[in-house]
Amino acid sequence: MTAIRVEALSKTYRQNKALNSMTFEIQKGAVAALVGENGAGKSTLLHILAGLIRPDSGVVEVNGSAPTQDCKWLSGIGFVDQDASLQAGMTLSRYSKMGKDLNLLWNEEVLLAGCDQLKIPIDRAIKQLSGGQRHSVAVLLALAKEPEVIFWMNR
């Protein structure tokens, strides 16, 4: 079964073609990596797959449907941005409550066990964590959703 299908996908910023008629499929259960130079379109592709930006043309399907901002669709994916964009004043316990409220599936035990194993205090504000801890928190939050697909951007 196909987890991700991309057909003739294109995206241009001003005069720069970030993606030019890209086509590929990734099967469920597979692990895939994007490797390329800076500016090659890796971030653009992942942002399109996660429904954060729209392509200029082409077809994109994740778990059988086009990316949307629909709660049900969003619950099926996890996204970890390369900058681990988390609200500085929030704590992990607040993020967990928000995760329960916003996602169809939420496994708080994944978050708590990961934080315990990595020695990350759940009641400390994100801004008080190290950069590595913040990135780990972003990964744990994505995993706690128990998504079918995870998009993980790393520098």
C-alpha positions as CSV (number, residue, x, y, z in Angstrom):
1,M,0.0,0.0,0.0
2,T,1.1,3.5,-0.8
3,A,1.7,6.0,2.1
4,I,2.9,8.9,0.0
5,R,2.2,9.5,-3.7
6,V,3.6,12.5,-5.6
7,E,3.0,13.1,-9.3
8,A,4.3,15.9,-11.5
9,L,4.8,18.1,-8.4
10,S,6.1,21.6,-9.0
11,K,6.7,24.7,-6.8
12,T,8.4,27.9,-7.8
13,Y,9.5,30.8,-5.6
14,R,9.8,34.0,-7.7
15,Q,12.0,32.7,-10.6
16,N,13.5,29.8,-8.6
17,K,12.1,26.3,-9.3
18,A,12.3,24.6,-5.9
19,L,10.5,21.5,-7.3
20,N,10.2,20.7,-11.0
21,S,7.7,17.9,-12.0
22,M,8.7,15.6,-9.2
23,T,7.1,12.1,-9.2
24,F,7.6,9.2,-6.7
25,E,5.8,6.8,-4.3
26,I,6.7,5.6,-0.8
27,Q,5.1,2.4,0.5
28,K,3.6,2.1,4.0
29,G,6.2,0.8,6.4
30,A,9.1,2.2,4.4
31,V,11.7,4.6,5.7
32,A,12.8,7.2,3.2
33,A,15.3,10.1,3.4
34,L,15.8,13.3,1.4
35,V,19.4,14.1,0.8
36,G,20.6,17.1,-1.1
37,E,22.3,20.5,-1.2
38,N,20.9,23.6,0.5
39,G,18.2,25.0,-1.7
40,A,17.5,21.7,-3.4
41,G,13.8,21.7,-2.4
42,K,13.9,19.2,0.5
43,S,12.1,21.6,3.0
44,T,9.6,22.7,0.3
45,L,8.7,19.1,-0.4
46,L,8.2,18.2,3.3
47,H,6.1,21.4,3.9
48,I,3.9,20.5,0.9
49,L,3.5,16.9,2.1
50,A,2.6,18.1,5.6
51,G,0.0,20.5,4.1
52,L,1.8,23.7,5.3
53,I,2.2,25.1,1.8
54,R,0.5,24.5,-1.5
55,P,2.3,23.3,-4.7
56,D,1.9,25.3,-7.9
57,S,0.9,22.1,-9.7
58,G,0.8,18.3,-9.4
59,V,-0.8,15.7,-7.2
60,V,0.1,14.9,-3.6
61,E,-1.5,12.2,-1.5
62,V,-0.5,11.2,2.0
63,N,-2.4,8.2,3.4
64,G,-4.7,8.3,0.3
65,S,-5.8,11.9,0.4
66,A,-4.5,15.3,-0.4
67,P,-2.9,17.3,2.5
68,T,-5.5,19.5,4.3
69,Q,-5.9,21.4,7.5
70,D,-8.7,19.0,8.5
71,C,-8.2,17.7,12.1
72,K,-8.7,14.0,11.1
73,W,-6.1,14.3,8.3
74,L,-3.6,16.2,10.6
75,S,-4.0,13.5,13.3
76,G,-2.6,10.9,10.8
77,I,0.7,12.7,10.4
78,G,3.6,13.9,12.6
79,F,5.8,16.8,11.6
80,V,9.1,17.8,13.2
81,D,10.4,21.1,11.8
82,Q,14.2,21.6,11.5
83,D,13.8,24.5,14.0
84,A,11.6,22.5,16.4
85,S,9.2,25.5,16.5
86,L,7.7,25.2,20.0
87,Q,6.1,28.0,22.1
88,A,8.7,29.2,24.5
89,G,6.5,29.7,27.5
90,M,4.6,26.4,27.3
91,T,5.5,23.3,29.3
92,L,5.4,19.7,28.2
93,S,2.4,19.0,30.4
94,R,0.5,21.8,28.7
95,Y,1.5,20.5,25.3
96,S,0.3,17.1,26.3
97,K,-3.1,18.5,27.3
98,M,-3.3,20.3,24.0
99,G,-2.3,17.1,22.2
100,K,-5.2,15.2,23.8
101,D,-7.6,18.0,22.8
102,L,-6.4,18.3,19.2
103,N,-5.7,14.8,18.1
104,L,-7.9,11.7,17.5
105,L,-5.1,9.5,19.0
106,W,-2.8,10.7,21.8
107,N,-0.5,8.4,23.7
108,E,0.7,10.5,26.6
109,E,2.8,7.5,27.8
110,V,5.1,7.9,24.7
111,L,5.7,11.5,25.7
112,L,6.2,10.8,29.4
113,A,8.4,7.8,29.0
114,G,10.6,9.5,26.4
115,C,11.0,12.6,28.7
116,D,11.8,10.3,31.6
117,Q,14.4,8.4,29.6
118,L,16.0,11.6,28.3
119,K,15.7,13.4,31.7
120,I,13.6,16.2,30.4
121,P,11.4,17.8,33.1
122,I,7.8,18.0,31.9
123,D,6.9,21.0,34.0
124,R,9.7,23.2,32.8
125,A,9.0,25.9,30.2
126,I,10.3,25.1,26.7
127,K,12.5,28.2,26.8
128,Q,14.4,26.7,29.8
129,L,15.3,23.6,27.9
130,S,18.5,23.2,25.8
131,G,18.3,23.2,22.0
132,G,18.8,19.4,22.0
133,Q,16.1,18.9,24.6
134,R,13.7,21.1,22.6
135,H,14.3,19.1,19.5
136,S,13.8,15.8,21.4
137,V,10.5,17.2,22.7
138,A,9.3,18.0,19.2
139,V,10.1,14.4,18.2
140,L,8.3,13.0,21.2
141,L,5.2,15.2,20.6
142,A,5.1,13.9,17.0
143,L,5.4,10.3,18.2
144,A,2.7,10.7,20.9
145,K,0.2,11.3,18.1
146,E,0.9,7.7,16.9
147,P,0.7,9.0,13.3
148,E,0.8,6.8,10.2
149,V,3.4,9.0,8.6
150,I,6.1,11.2,10.2
151,F,7.9,14.0,8.4
152,W,11.1,14.9,10.2
153,M,13.3,17.7,9.0
154,N,16.9,17.8,10.3
155,R,19.8,20.1,9.5
